[in-house]
């Protein structure tokens, strides 16, 4: 298990913060088996009036993510951990059903059965470039993955049509799918 704890905006995480983050996030990691999570990435940012912690945990068939701001870095780490645990509990049944369909249930530990993202800076106008591995899934599975990632949209490969689709949360709280087609 690799914990990558980074600082941004001139902040350099102390060993105490690194140890604290590892200790607190071990609860989230313990929901999964040792072959599922290989890396936990924590980015700590300091602003004038608050601190921000971003946690990203790539796991098989899903990405767990939390972003929390607080005036105290330790409190932000605690809140990020609580947010991740809450996401896991909230989507436990959906994940369990989807993972059983995919045949990888045995990879998860305890009673919980719950894509790698790479970023690359290309230019001054482009802030982030992420690459995602598209796996065939249904719209319902994509909605579950989107909720776990904490984003408002999710790109996926539709199981039936084998085309790239985007599921997103509308302003009214409902979900919608953008389907692609070749020209």
PECORUR-V596443 format. One record per backbone hydrogen bond with DSSP energy under -0.5 kcal/mol. CO is the residue of the C=O (numbers start at 1). NH is the residue of the N-H. If there is no record, write none. Layout:
co & nh
CO & NH
CO & NH
//
This chain:
co & nh
1 & 3
2 & 4
2 & 40
3 & 5
4 & 6
4 & 42
6 & 44
8 & 11
8 & 46
11 & 13
14 & 18
15 & 19
16 & 20
17 & 21
18 & 22
19 & 23
20 & 24
21 & 25
22 & 26
24 & 27
25 & 29
26 & 30
27 & 31
28 & 31
29 & 32
31 & 109
33 & 36
33 & 37
36 & 38
38 & 2
40 & 4
40 & 42
41 & 56
42 & 6
42 & 44
43 & 45
43 & 54
44 & 8
45 & 52
50 & 47
51 & 70
52 & 45
53 & 68
54 & 43
55 & 66
56 & 41
57 & 64
58 & 38
59 & 62
62 & 59
64 & 57
66 & 55
68 & 53
70 & 51
72 & 76
73 & 77
74 & 78
75 & 79
76 & 80
77 & 81
78 & 82
79 & 83
80 & 84
81 & 85
82 & 86
83 & 87
84 & 88
85 & 89
86 & 90
87 & 91
89 & 92
91 & 95
92 & 96
93 & 97
94 & 98
95 & 99
96 & 100
97 & 101
98 & 102
99 & 103
99 & 104
100 & 103
104 & 107
105 & 108
107 & 33
118 & 131
120 & 122
125 & 127
126 & 123
129 & 120
131 & 118
132 & 134
133 & 135
135 & 157
137 & 159
138 & 142
139 & 143
140 & 144
141 & 145
142 & 146
143 & 147
144 & 148
145 & 149
146 & 150
146 & 151
148 & 65
152 & 169
154 & 167
156 & 158
156 & 165
157 & 137
158 & 162
163 & 158
164 & 180
165 & 156
166 & 178
167 & 154
168 & 170
168 & 176
170 & 173
174 & 170
176 & 168
177 & 179
178 & 166
//
